[in-house]
């Protein structure tokens, strides 16, 4: 009996093996491109989002990244093509999604809401649309107007200006002496915050004669919690812009979103930042007050990149540009706080040759990433000197030999270079008077222009190049 069944069993095993091999051979690969979503990729390959997610062990189907290589299950088992969309009902028109579009932006153009468009197109996630998708737009049925040009408020198109970051206005007179006209205030936002909570600080700075840059970042260190309340954040930005006389002249939308201190680990994505945070915030701010300058969040200047905890800032800003960020900002936010050479130097830094160690290469990288479409705003530029302190944290050893005289001189040189470049709208000195200095952590006070003994050498060097104006 065993002799009879053995050939039959072997035959069926061979058939199963051929089926498995055939299915595997039918699989193909696909490299994710800017603007892609799993939904769009599934449509292209006649399969389903769930099938691709399972084949690639993707836990969150909304999170894929440019350059990711996906296995596309084959064998003709994918979902059949969707039936053609019914003709739009009377009172609607259609719109084809373009690169950089979001439902928020499309809704603004047509005078409707993102929710109304989503409902008309059976879209369950308003953050997921794809280039080439044809949307039914509820409304009068009139032809869509041409996309409005990005507003260019007076603040964005004006001459170069200098400012400083501070926690109070106790040193306003010394800031004016140095030629500063802006003050940067930072608000660490969390869901439920009331915009009126920042009005007092803004009013105090304005009363002292300063324009206000409000940098809005997160209150929590990520990855806890593991998500950002985008809708709540946008509502807060709308509320800040609606403060009337107490509204800031400029708003920076988040901060260092390319590292997991400021963005949930595993979810770092320039497209997500642009589509979920920058673009809707820009539209909300401009709708409330078109004269407010919107500055994109400045990435952390780093070459570290593991795709999970951090993206190198050059890769991140390239992703921002591909996602259409230039349409949703008046100025490019940049941080430069690791210099240990004159800002005119391009070699000689103790840390090495990476562009982020040097002022000029950093400026050129950010400006050129957006093709010169927007100027740069240094929302944090500073030099660390441990002079006057008992030591320096190990992670900042590259600044061990920076003297206080160099600290003051380099700030003045950077200001002159920025003003003369034609590429920089604003430079915020980091910082004026912060007092935190941790030998095993953060040496903020080592960046301050007002030193522990009350002196301010940088006030004099800055005044020499600004004239105190």
C-alpha positions as CSV (number, residue, x, y, z in Angstrom):
1,X,0.0,0.0,0.0
2,X,2.8,2.4,0.8
3,X,4.4,1.6,-2.5
4,X,1.2,2.5,-4.3
5,X,0.7,5.8,-2.6
6,X,4.3,7.0,-2.5
7,X,4.4,8.1,-6.3
8,X,1.0,9.8,-5.9
9,X,2.2,11.7,-2.9
10,X,5.3,12.8,-4.6
11,X,3.3,13.9,-7.6
12,X,1.1,16.1,-5.5
13,X,4.1,17.5,-3.7
14,X,5.7,18.5,-7.0
15,X,2.5,20.2,-8.0
16,X,2.4,22.3,-4.8
17,X,6.1,23.2,-5.2
18,X,5.4,24.4,-8.7
19,X,2.5,26.5,-7.6
20,X,4.6,28.1,-4.8
21,X,7.6,28.7,-7.1
22,X,5.2,30.2,-9.8
23,X,3.7,32.5,-7.2
24,X,7.1,33.7,-6.0
25,X,8.3,34.2,-9.5
26,X,5.2,36.3,-10.1
27,X,6.2,38.7,-7.4
28,X,7.9,41.9,-8.4
29,X,9.5,44.8,-6.7
30,X,8.8,48.5,-6.7
31,X,10.8,51.5,-5.5
32,X,8.7,54.1,-3.7
33,X,8.7,57.5,-5.4
34,X,7.7,61.0,-4.1
35,X,3.9,61.3,-3.9
36,X,3.4,57.5,-3.7
37,X,0.9,55.9,-1.3
38,X,0.2,52.2,-0.9
39,X,-3.3,52.8,-2.3
40,X,-1.8,54.3,-5.5
41,X,0.8,51.5,-5.8
42,X,-1.8,48.8,-5.3
43,X,-3.9,50.3,-8.1
44,X,-0.9,50.4,-10.4
45,X,-0.2,46.7,-9.8
46,X,-3.8,45.4,-9.6
47,X,-3.5,44.3,-6.0
48,X,-4.6,45.5,-2.6
49,X,-3.1,47.7,0.1
50,X,-3.5,44.8,2.6
51,X,-1.6,42.4,0.3
52,X,1.4,44.7,-0.2
53,X,1.4,45.5,3.6
54,X,1.4,41.8,4.5
55,X,4.1,41.0,1.9
56,X,6.4,43.7,3.4
57,X,5.4,43.4,7.0
58,X,4.2,47.0,7.1
59,X,2.3,47.7,10.3
60,X,1.0,51.1,9.3
61,X,-0.1,51.3,5.7
62,X,0.1,55.1,5.8
63,X,3.8,55.1,6.4
64,X,6.1,54.4,3.5
65,X,9.1,56.4,2.4
66,X,10.8,57.5,-0.8
67,X,13.4,54.9,-1.9
68,X,11.8,52.0,0.0
69,X,11.8,48.8,-2.0
70,X,8.5,47.0,-1.8
71,X,7.7,43.4,-2.8
72,X,4.5,43.4,-4.9
73,X,2.6,40.1,-4.6
74,X,1.7,38.8,-8.1
75,X,0.0,35.8,-9.6
76,X,-3.1,37.7,-10.7
77,X,-4.6,37.6,-7.2
78,X,-4.9,41.3,-6.8
79,X,-8.2,43.1,-6.6
80,X,-9.9,43.8,-9.9
81,X,-9.6,47.4,-11.2
82,X,-12.1,49.7,-9.6
83,X,-15.2,50.4,-11.7
84,X,-15.2,53.8,-13.4
85,X,-16.3,56.6,-11.3
86,X,-19.9,57.7,-11.9
87,X,-20.3,61.0,-13.7
88,X,-20.3,63.9,-11.3
89,X,-23.7,65.0,-10.1
90,X,-25.1,68.3,-11.0
91,X,-23.5,71.1,-8.9
92,X,-20.1,69.5,-8.8
93,X,-16.9,69.8,-10.8
94,X,-13.8,67.6,-11.1
95,X,-10.1,68.2,-10.2
96,X,-7.0,66.2,-10.9
97,X,-4.6,66.1,-8.0
98,X,-1.3,67.7,-8.6
99,X,2.1,67.2,-6.9
100,X,2.1,68.9,-3.5
101,X,-1.7,69.0,-3.2
102,X,-3.5,68.3,0.0
103,X,-7.3,68.2,0.5
104,X,-6.9,71.3,2.7
105,X,-5.3,73.2,-0.2
106,X,-7.8,72.0,-2.8
107,X,-10.7,72.8,-0.5
108,X,-9.4,76.3,0.0
109,X,-9.2,76.9,-3.8
110,X,-12.8,75.8,-4.4
111,X,-14.3,77.4,-1.3
112,X,-15.3,74.2,0.3
113,X,-14.0,71.9,3.1
114,X,-11.7,68.9,3.1
115,X,-14.4,66.9,4.8
116,X,-16.9,67.7,2.1
117,X,-14.5,66.6,-0.7
118,X,-13.6,63.4,1.3
119,X,-17.3,62.6,1.6
120,X,-18.0,63.1,-2.1
121,X,-15.2,60.8,-3.0
122,X,-15.6,58.1,-0.3
123,X,-12.1,59.0,1.1
124,X,-11.8,57.6,4.6
125,X,-8.4,59.2,5.4
126,X,-8.2,62.9,4.3
127,X,-4.4,62.7,4.5
128,X,-4.2,60.1,1.7
129,X,-4.6,61.3,-1.9
130,X,-2.4,60.7,-4.8
131,X,-1.1,62.6,-7.9
132,X,-3.4,61.9,-10.9
133,X,-6.4,61.1,-8.7
134,X,-9.6,62.7,-10.1
135,X,-11.7,64.2,-7.4
136,X,-15.4,65.3,-7.5
137,X,-15.6,68.8,-5.9
138,X,-19.0,69.6,-4.4
139,X,-20.1,73.1,-5.2
140,X,-21.5,75.3,-8.0
141,X,-20.0,73.3,-10.9
142,X,-18.0,76.3,-12.1
143,X,-14.5,75.8,-13.5
144,X,-11.8,75.8,-10.9
145,X,-9.9,79.1,-10.6
146,X,-6.2,79.1,-11.3
147,X,-4.1,78.3,-8.2
148,X,-3.4,81.5,-6.3
149,X,0.3,82.5,-6.1
150,X,1.9,82.0,-2.7
151,X,1.2,85.2,-0.8
152,X,4.3,87.3,-0.2
153,X,3.7,89.5,2.8
154,X,5.8,92.5,3.5
155,X,7.7,90.6,6.2
156,X,8.8,87.9,3.8
157,X,9.9,90.3,1.0
158,X,11.6,92.8,3.2
159,X,15.3,93.6,3.9
160,X,17.5,91.4,6.1
161,X,16.9,91.8,9.9
162,X,18.6,90.6,13.0
163,X,17.0,89.2,16.2
164,X,17.7,87.1,19.2
165,X,16.1,84.2,21.2
166,X,15.2,85.0,24.8
167,X,12.9,83.8,27.6
168,X,12.0,87.3,28.8
169,X,12.4,90.9,27.7
170,X,14.7,91.7,30.6
171,X,17.5,92.5,28.2
172,X,15.6,94.4,25.6
173,X,17.8,97.5,25.8
174,X,20.9,95.5,25.1
175,X,19.2,93.7,22.2
176,X,18.3,97.1,20.7
177,X,21.9,98.2,21.2
178,X,23.2,95.2,19.2
179,X,20.8,96.1,16.3
180,X,18.2,93.4,16.9
181,X,14.6,94.1,15.7
182,X,13.2,90.7,16.2
183,X,12.7,88.5,19.2
184,X,12.2,84.7,19.0
185,X,9.8,83.2,21.5
186,X,9.3,79.5,21.7
187,X,6.0,77.8,22.6
188,X,6.0,74.1,23.4
189,X,2.6,73.1,22.2
190,X,0.5,70.2,23.4
191,X,-3.1,69.2,22.5
192,X,-5.6,71.4,24.3
193,X,-3.4,74.5,24.5
194,X,-5.3,77.8,24.2
195,X,-3.8,80.3,21.7
196,X,-4.5,83.1,24.1
197,X,-1.9,81.6,26.4
198,X,0.9,83.1,24.2
199,X,-0.7,86.5,23.8
200,X,0.8,88.0,26.9
201,X,4.4,87.2,25.9
202,X,3.9,88.5,22.4
203,X,2.3,91.7,23.7
204,X,5.3,92.2,26.1
205,X,7.8,91.9,23.3
206,X,5.8,94.2,21.0
207,X,5.5,96.8,23.7
208,X,9.3,96.8,23.9
209,X,9.5,97.6,20.2
210,X,10.2,94.2,18.7
211,X,8.7,92.1,16.0
212,X,7.9,88.6,17.2
213,X,8.8,85.2,15.7
214,X,6.8,82.6,17.5
215,X,8.4,79.1,17.1
216,X,5.8,76.5,17.9
217,X,7.2,73.0,18.6
218,X,6.2,70.0,20.7
219,X,6.0,69.8,24.5
220,X,6.9,66.1,24.5
221,X,10.0,64.3,23.7
222,X,9.1,61.6,21.2
223,X,8.5,58.7,20.7
224,X,6.2,59.1,23.6
225,X,3.4,59.7,22.7
226,X,3.6,58.0,19.4
227,X,1.5,60.4,17.3
228,X,0.9,64.1,16.7
229,X,-2.6,65.6,16.8
230,X,-2.3,67.4,13.5
231,X,-5.8,68.8,13.5
232,X,-5.3,70.2,17.0
233,X,-2.0,71.7,16.0
234,X,-3.5,73.4,13.0
235,X,-6.4,74.8,15.0
236,X,-3.8,76.3,17.5
237,X,-1.9,77.9,14.6
238,X,-5.1,79.4,13.3
239,X,-5.9,80.7,16.7
240,X,-2.5,82.3,17.2
241,X,-2.8,84.0,13.8
242,X,-6.3,85.3,14.9
243,X,-5.0,87.1,18.0
244,X,-5.3,90.5,16.2
245,X,-2.9,93.0,17.7
246,X,-1.3,90.3,19.8
247,X,-0.5,88.0,16.8
248,X,3.2,87.5,16.0
249,X,4.7,88.9,12.8
250,X,6.2,85.4,12.0
251,X,5.5,81.8,13.0
252,X,7.9,78.9,12.7
253,X,6.0,75.6,12.1
254,X,7.6,73.0,14.4
255,X,11.3,72.3,14.9
256,X,13.9,69.7,14.1
257,X,11.3,67.3,12.7
258,X,14.0,65.0,11.2
259,X,15.0,63.5,14.6
260,X,13.0,61.5,17.1
261,X,13.3,64.2,19.8
262,X,10.7,66.1,17.9
263,X,8.9,63.6,15.7
264,X,7.7,60.0,16.5
265,X,10.5,57.5,15.8
266,X,9.7,55.3,12.8
267,X,7.3,58.0,11.4
268,X,9.9,60.6,10.3
269,X,8.7,61.8,6.8
270,X,9.1,65.1,5.1
271,X,6.0,64.4,3.0
272,X,4.0,63.9,6.2
273,X,5.4,67.1,7.7
274,X,4.4,69.1,4.6
275,X,1.0,67.5,4.0
276,X,-0.2,67.2,7.6
277,X,1.5,70.1,9.3
278,X,3.1,72.8,7.1
279,X,0.6,73.1,4.3
280,X,-2.6,73.2,6.5
281,X,-0.9,75.5,9.0
282,X,0.1,77.8,6.2
283,X,-3.4,77.9,4.8
284,X,-4.9,78.5,8.2
285,X,-2.5,81.2,9.2
286,X,-2.8,83.1,5.9
287,X,-6.7,82.8,6.0
288,X,-6.6,84.5,9.4
289,X,-3.8,87.0,8.8
290,X,-2.1,87.1,5.4
291,X,0.7,89.4,6.7
292,X,2.2,86.8,9.0
293,X,5.4,85.4,7.7
294,X,5.3,81.5,7.7
295,X,8.7,79.8,8.3
296,X,9.2,76.1,7.8
297,X,10.5,74.2,10.8
298,X,14.3,74.0,10.8
299,X,15.6,70.4,10.7
300,X,18.4,69.4,13.0
301,X,21.7,69.9,11.2
302,X,23.0,66.3,11.2
303,X,24.4,63.7,8.8
304,X,23.1,60.8,11.0
305,X,20.5,58.9,9.1
306,X,19.1,55.4,10.0
307,X,15.7,56.1,8.5
308,X,14.0,55.4,11.9
309,X,15.4,57.7,14.6
310,X,16.8,60.4,12.3
311,X,17.1,61.5,8.7
312,X,20.1,63.5,7.6
313,X,18.9,67.1,7.0
314,X,20.0,67.2,3.4
315,X,17.8,64.1,2.6
316,X,15.0,65.6,4.6
317,X,14.9,69.0,2.9
318,X,15.1,67.3,-0.5
319,X,11.9,65.4,0.6
320,X,10.3,68.6,1.7
321,X,11.1,70.2,-1.7
322,X,9.7,67.2,-3.5
323,X,6.5,67.4,-1.5
324,X,5.9,71.0,-2.6
325,X,7.0,72.8,0.7
326,X,8.0,76.0,-1.2
327,X,4.3,76.6,-1.8
328,X,3.5,76.7,1.9
329,X,6.3,78.8,3.4
330,X,7.6,82.4,3.0
331,X,11.0,81.5,4.4
332,X,13.2,78.3,4.9
333,X,13.9,77.6,8.5
334,X,17.6,76.7,9.2
335,X,19.6,76.0,12.3
336,X,23.4,76.5,12.5
337,X,24.8,76.0,16.0
338,X,27.8,73.7,15.6
339,X,30.4,76.1,14.2
340,X,33.9,76.2,15.6
341,X,35.5,78.2,12.8
342,X,35.0,81.6,11.3
343,X,31.7,81.6,9.2
344,X,33.8,82.4,6.1
345,X,35.8,79.1,6.6
346,X,35.0,75.8,4.9
347,X,37.7,73.7,6.5
348,X,39.4,73.4,9.8
349,X,36.5,72.4,12.1
350,X,37.6,69.9,14.8
351,X,34.5,67.8,14.0
352,X,35.4,67.2,10.3
353,X,34.2,68.2,6.9
354,X,30.4,67.7,7.0
355,X,28.7,70.8,5.6
356,X,26.7,71.4,8.9
357,X,29.9,72.4,10.7
358,X,30.2,75.4,8.4
359,X,28.1,78.5,7.8
360,X,28.5,78.9,4.0
361,X,27.9,75.3,2.9
362,X,24.9,75.1,5.1
363,X,23.3,78.2,3.7
364,X,24.0,77.1,0.1
365,X,22.5,73.7,0.7
366,X,19.2,74.9,2.0
367,X,18.8,77.8,-0.4
368,X,19.6,75.6,-3.4
369,X,17.4,72.8,-2.3
370,X,14.4,74.9,-3.2
371,X,15.9,76.4,-6.3
372,X,16.2,79.9,-4.8
373,X,12.4,80.1,-4.6
374,X,12.5,81.2,-1.0
375,X,15.1,82.9,1.2
376,X,16.5,81.5,4.3
377,X,15.6,82.4,7.9
378,X,18.2,81.3,10.4
379,X,15.9,80.7,13.3
380,X,18.8,79.6,15.4
381,X,22.4,80.6,14.8
382,X,25.0,80.5,17.6
383,X,28.5,79.7,18.6
384,X,29.4,77.9,21.8
385,X,32.1,79.1,24.1
386,X,32.8,77.5,27.4
387,X,34.9,80.4,28.6
388,X,33.7,81.4,32.1
389,X,32.2,78.0,32.8
390,X,33.8,75.1,34.7
391,X,34.1,72.8,31.7
392,X,32.3,71.6,28.6
393,X,30.0,68.6,28.0
394,X,31.7,65.7,26.2
395,X,29.3,65.8,23.2
396,X,30.3,69.4,22.6
397,X,34.1,68.9,22.8
398,X,34.5,70.3,19.3
399,X,33.9,73.8,20.8
400,X,36.6,73.4,23.6
401,X,38.9,75.9,22.0
402,X,36.4,78.5,21.0
403,X,37.2,81.7,22.9
404,X,34.7,84.4,24.0
405,X,36.3,86.8,21.6
406,X,35.8,84.4,18.7
407,X,32.2,83.8,19.8
408,X,31.5,87.5,19.6
409,X,33.5,88.1,16.3
410,X,32.0,85.1,14.5
411,X,28.4,86.3,15.3
412,X,29.2,89.6,13.8
413,X,30.8,88.0,10.7
414,X,27.9,85.7,10.2
415,X,25.5,88.7,10.4
416,X,27.5,90.6,7.8
417,X,27.7,87.6,5.4
418,X,24.0,86.9,5.8
419,X,23.0,90.5,5.1
420,X,25.3,90.8,2.1
421,X,24.3,87.4,0.5
422,X,20.8,88.4,-0.6
423,X,19.7,84.9,0.4
424,X,18.9,85.5,4.0
425,X,15.7,87.2,5.3
426,X,16.3,86.9,9.0
427,X,19.0,85.8,11.5
428,X,18.1,84.9,15.0
429,X,21.0,84.8,17.4
430,X,20.9,81.7,19.7
431,X,20.8,83.0,22.3
432,X,20.6,86.2,24.3
433,X,20.4,85.2,27.9
434,X,19.6,81.5,28.6
435,X,21.1,80.3,31.8
436,X,21.0,76.5,31.6
437,X,24.5,75.0,31.6
438,X,24.8,71.2,32.1
439,X,28.3,69.6,32.1
440,X,26.7,66.3,31.2
441,X,24.0,67.7,28.9
442,X,22.9,70.9,27.4
443,X,25.2,74.0,27.5
444,X,22.7,76.6,26.4
445,X,24.3,79.4,28.5
446,X,27.6,78.8,26.6
447,X,25.8,80.1,23.5
448,X,24.4,83.2,25.3
449,X,25.7,86.6,24.3
450,X,25.2,87.9,27.9
451,X,27.7,86.0,29.9
452,X,27.5,84.9,33.6
453,X,29.5,87.9,34.7
454,X,27.0,90.2,33.0
455,X,29.3,91.2,30.1
456,X,28.3,91.1,26.5
457,X,31.2,91.2,24.0
458,X,28.9,90.2,21.2
459,X,26.7,93.2,21.8
460,X,29.6,95.4,20.8
461,X,30.7,93.4,17.8
462,X,27.1,93.2,16.5
463,X,26.6,96.9,17.0
464,X,29.7,97.6,15.0
465,X,28.2,95.8,11.9
466,X,24.6,96.9,12.3
467,X,25.1,100.4,13.6
468,X,22.5,99.6,16.3
469,X,19.8,99.9,13.7
